[in-house]
């Protein structure tokens, strides 16, 4: 799994994850059958990703290489099979936890 090389790349990845949540939400507006699969986690994940993006964009982000998972990981682990962009979330968390790709 390739991690982000810079903070700017990491911010872009988080922004992409927020976009993926928005896209999934838009798709669910037209498919009530699928909504039951995604709604248990979508709102919480959306909030956590937007908060993370804001903290990075405003300079409040603690930084990479902290050795701890991001706040969304317990939710991710519970619903991983149902998250279409799970690889993106794994890359974001791995970069946060382990540091930038060298």
C-alpha positions in Angstrom: 0.0 0.0 0.0 1.5 3.3 -1.1 1.2 6.2 1.4 1.1 9.9 0.8 4.5 11.6 0.3 3.6 15.0 1.7 1.0 16.7 3.8 -0.5 18.3 0.7 -1.0 14.8 -0.8 -2.6 13.6 2.4 -4.9 16.5 2.4 -5.9 15.7 -1.2 -6.5 12.1 -0.2 -8.8 13.2 2.7 -10.6 15.6 0.3 -11.0 12.7 -2.1 -12.6 10.6 0.7 -15.0 13.4 1.5 -15.9 13.5 -2.2 -16.5 9.7 -2.2 -18.9 10.0 0.7 -20.8 12.8 -1.2 -20.9 10.6 -4.3 -22.2 7.6 -2.4 -24.8 9.7 -0.7 -25.9 11.0 -4.1 -26.3 7.5 -5.4 -28.3 6.4 -2.4 -30.9 9.1 -3.1 -32.0 7.0 -6.1 -31.7 3.6 -4.5 -33.5 3.0 -1.2 -32.6 -0.7 -1.2 -28.9 0.1 -1.0 -29.4 2.8 1.7 -29.8 0.2 4.4 -26.2 -1.0 3.8 -24.5 2.4 3.9 -26.6 4.6 6.2 -25.4 2.9 9.5 -22.0 4.5 9.0 -22.2 7.2 6.3 -23.1 10.2 8.4 -20.5 9.5 11.1 -17.8 8.8 8.6 -18.7 12.0 6.7 -18.4 14.1 9.9 -15.0 12.5 10.9 -13.5 13.0 7.4 -14.7 16.6 7.2 -13.3 17.3 10.7 -10.0 15.7 9.7 -9.8 17.7 6.5 -10.6 21.0 8.3 -7.9 20.3 10.9 -5.3 19.7 8.2 -6.4 22.7 6.2 -6.3 25.0 9.2 -3.0 23.7 10.7 -4.6 22.1 13.7 -3.7 18.5 12.5 -1.2 16.9 14.9 0.8 15.3 12.1 1.8 12.0 10.7 3.8 9.2 12.2 1.9 9.3 15.5 1.5 5.5 15.7 -2.2 5.7 16.4 -5.2 5.1 14.2 -7.4 8.0 13.1 -10.8 8.4 14.8 -12.7 6.8 11.9 -10.9 3.4 12.2 -13.3 1.7 14.6 -16.2 2.6 12.4 -14.2 1.6 9.3 -13.3 -1.8 10.9 -17.0 -2.5 11.7 -18.2 -1.7 8.2 -15.1 -2.3 6.1 -16.8 -4.8 3.7 -19.5 -2.2 2.8 -17.2 0.8 2.2 -16.6 1.1 -1.6 -13.5 3.4 -1.0 -12.0 1.3 1.8 -8.5 1.3 0.2 -8.4 5.1 0.2 -9.3 5.1 3.9 -6.6 2.5 4.6 -4.0 4.7 2.8 -5.0 7.8 4.8 -4.8 5.9 8.1 -1.5 4.2 7.2 0.0 7.6 6.3 -1.2 9.1 9.6 -0.1 6.2 11.7 3.3 5.4 10.0 4.4 8.6 8.4 4.9 9.7 4.8 6.1 7.4 2.0 9.8 8.0 1.4 
